[in-house]
Structure formats: structure tokens, C-alpha cells
């Protein structure tokens, strides 16, 4: 206010382009904080005990334009969210990229469909977050990023591709495709969260694979563009068909996971890899699943999937899921069940998929 009054009086204009006006900070009982009451929370003390990132993340989590509540308990909850973002997002991404660098990146048009889809979701996130920074709507950024990391990334994408990351041949295009997606997601989120999680994002930046003309610090980089996330501007165009297909596949996956949970509660199976599924569907669900039939076992995280067309005819979209024990023996490497375990005399305890990978690894070892 002092700056505004002085500038208007001297220059006849505002000294700044915009003003963000905060509300009061209240305690858990809704009373305004004050030192005389003794109900204030010292941000310097919180930063010293929990870290400055927690204070910044708390500021981002509330709509500062309204009255907000600040307390020790709330800071503890924010600290849990911070640990989730740090460990489940950044630590998990960097851990999976231990043998990856930018030279091994897979072009977008050669990536697997689910990897392309998660990058499209990342780009949509980037567009929202960039807009909300301009609006000072930091609480929307906090909520959107937290939802993306918990639901889209951890519970969906990372859960599905972990088999590919851990069991495929090291330099296979399938594994490198997942690596490329994780690398671009991690870099995009490091840029997007840098104003809020300053130290953490700069630390992450130092461990990401460097590319040409890359800034020394994340704080010298700009927010990610479509080319940064997709690897090229030509891949940035929205794909409505892909979005519709994966939205439908995720809805089907939710039904399958519910059936697996019911089978688990009834002691039919333990882990989901102990299961085989018989999925009966009518169009359009059957046609969709038929197009993706080779990936269904990975999408549902089971050992076998049998897909059948419903006898009820087309157009209903009906779908039923029957769960039973998987056929065959458990592969000691990937933990999937297969009727081919033991067929390879050189690798008698693993499935046909893993024996091929092991033979590839052995063949690529230096003498």
C-alpha cells in the first residue's frame, strides 16, 4: 500500500503490474493468529524442523486470497504430501532411470501406446499449471499435481509398466519407451514445481540426463513446452481417438480390479499375478479389447487373459469378468504364471519370456 500511494503521488501510476491480496491466517479454532495470543505458528521454526519446502508447499496448498488455517498438525500433513511427491514421484522416476540417458530416448511415434498416453496427460497438466501460475492459483496447482502423481502416475501408469521396466531386456525398445516417458515426466514436473519445491527440484535437475543447451539450474529453465514433453512439435497435436480408447480401457480396468479384489477377499487368489481372467464383452468394448489384446495381461496385472465376445449381441457394451487361478507354474524371475516354465533346459525355473531375455543378456555380456 505504501508503494502504491507513493508511486501514484509521484508518477501517477502503479509501481507494479498486479497485486495479490492475502486473507488472514487463522488457528485451528478459527481465531486470527497473533503473538499476544500465543497461537501463532513461526514459519522459521517450521522450516528449521521440517524444511523450508514444507512451508512453501503449505502456502501453495491454500487459497491465500481467503482466510487460511495454519497449524502444526496441518504442517505435518503437508510434510506427508511432500514425502509422497519426493519419494513416489521423483525418487521413483530417477531410480528407474539409473541406466538411461538422453541418447537412448525413443521417438514419440515409436513409443508404446500407454507411454504416449501418459505424456499426453503430462502435457495437459503442464498447460493447466502454467495457466494457474499466471493467475496466482497456487492451490489449484497443488491439488492437480498431487492428483496426477497419486492417481495417474502411481496407481495407473507406474503400476502397469513396472513389469516392462524390471523384466524386459535392458535395451529393448519397450523398456526404453517407458524410460523415455519417465524421463520427460520427471523433467517436466521438476520445471513446473520449481517455484514451490525449490531445493528438491533443483536437486532432481542435477540427476536428470542432460541434453544439449540445458540450463545449469532448473531455476534458469522455462516451463516445459509441447516439444519438451513429446520430444517434437509434430507429436503435440491432440489425439482424440487415443484419449477415448484409454479412458474406456481405464474404466474397464477399474471393473477388473474390483473383480480381482473380490476374488482376493474370497481367498481364490493371493497376488493378482496368480489369476487368469475370462473377460466376456460385447461391442464396442469387445472391439476395443481385441485391438489391445496383447497388452491386456499387463494392463490388468494378471498372468493370463481370455477374451470372448458376448453372445448377447452388439451395441450393449456389456462386460463380465471371471477370475480363476492361473495355469502353469510361477516364474521365479517375473512372478507371472506360465505353462512353459521348465521347457528351457538352460533356464528351467523361468517362463518363455524371461528365458529369451536372459539369453539376450548373456549374449550381450562382454568377454
Order of alpha helices (4+ residues) and beta strands (2+ residues): alpha-beta-alpha-alpha-beta-alpha-alpha-alpha-alpha-alpha-alpha-alpha-alpha-alpha-beta-alpha-alpha-beta-beta-beta-beta-alpha
